[in-house]
Amino acid sequence: MAEGTLTIIPTPIGNLKDITLRALEELKEADLILAEDTRTSGVLLKHYDIHTPMESHHKFNEYKQAEGMAQRIAGGLRVALISDAGTPLVSDPGSYLVKACIGQNIKISCLPGPTALVPALVMSGLSTERFAFEGFLPVKKGRKSMLEVLASEPRTLIFYESPFRVVRTLHDLGEYFGKTRQAATVRELSKIYETVQRGTLEELAAYYESTPPKGEFVLLVEGTQHMAEIHKKELKKQQTE
């Protein structure tokens, strides 16, 4: 009996050319593709002439499906897991299935590939030495307490955000982190309208109040340690002048 496997495959976050040759090969050779949204993934598969069967695996059904799917994989099924864009499990479904497969000693592999947080960080102009990815902030419950904790985080902070909440989130970050904290927004990565805005949290909030945000956003904020180092250098410079 053939060995069942779970292969986690990153897919393009915008530009369909941002997929590896290995990813295309794995998608073609799999027995089944688990997709967050089969309609969205269908566009990618059609573009590359891939006809592997698909089933939906999203945040509303992954908990119920995980154990049963792991059993199917243990029985010899070769499954490829993809999300709508980027790397599965990173602010996307898949963690329940991975844990279920680990519990049954199923071979799991993950291909390197697209993810929004790394290129956004590199283009932001903020420190890349140490950073913390926080994904999406809670919309209601737990939002305030999380912001209070993150306000003292020394590493560069990275968030994902919906265009409908960008302005609110920038104001909230300014309230808890300080309006003068340096930040950047990166929208529509790898697409035609890819845009990077840099400035203080206050400046970015004002910009998007007059320029309605569109597309998918990555928000980046400098850490407290980086700010302290800057202020220390400025103070030392003033003392020597």
SULSULBEL-V47890 format. One record per backbone hydrogen bond with DSSP energy under -1.0 kcal/mol. CO is the residue of the C=O (numbers start at 1). NH is the residue of the N-H. If there is no record, write none. Layout:
CO_NH ; CO_NH
This chain:
5_79 ; 6_109 ; 7_81 ; 8_111 ; 11_86 ; 15_18 ; 17_19 ; 20_24 ; 21_25 ; 22_26 ; 23_27 ; 24_28 ; 25_29 ; 26_30 ; 32_80 ; 33_55 ; 34_82 ; 35_57 ; 37_41 ; 38_42 ; 41_45 ; 42_46 ; 43_47 ; 44_48 ; 45_50 ; 46_49 ; 53_33 ; 55_35 ; 58_61 ; 58_62 ; 61_65 ; 62_66 ; 65_69 ; 66_70 ; 67_71 ; 68_72 ; 69_73 ; 70_74 ; 71_75 ; 72_77 ; 73_76 ; 77_5 ; 78_31 ; 78_32 ; 79_7 ; 80_34 ; 81_9 ; 86_11 ; 87_90 ; 89_91 ; 93_89 ; 94_98 ; 95_99 ; 96_100 ; 97_101 ; 98_102 ; 99_103 ; 101_106 ; 102_105 ; 107_6 ; 109_8 ; 116_120 ; 117_121 ; 118_122 ; 119_123 ; 120_124 ; 130_156 ; 132_158 ; 135_160 ; 140_143 ; 142_146 ; 143_147 ; 144_148 ; 145_149 ; 146_150 ; 147_151 ; 149_152 ; 150_153 ; 153_224 ; 156_132 ; 157_221 ; 158_134 ; 159_219 ; 161_217 ; 162_165 ; 165_169 ; 166_170 ; 167_171 ; 168_172 ; 169_173 ; 170_174 ; 171_175 ; 172_176 ; 173_177 ; 174_178 ; 178_181 ; 179_202 ; 181_201 ; 182_222 ; 183_199 ; 184_220 ; 185_197 ; 186_218 ; 187_195 ; 188_191 ; 191_194 ; 195_187 ; 197_185 ; 199_183 ; 200_204 ; 201_205 ; 202_206 ; 203_207 ; 204_208 ; 205_209 ; 206_210 ; 207_211 ; 216_188 ; 217_161 ; 218_186 ; 219_159 ; 220_184 ; 221_157 ; 223_227 ; 224_228 ; 225_229 ; 226_230 ; 227_231 ; 228_232 ; 229_233 ; 230_234 ; 231_235 ; 232_236 ; 233_237 ; 234_238 ; 235_239 ; 236_240
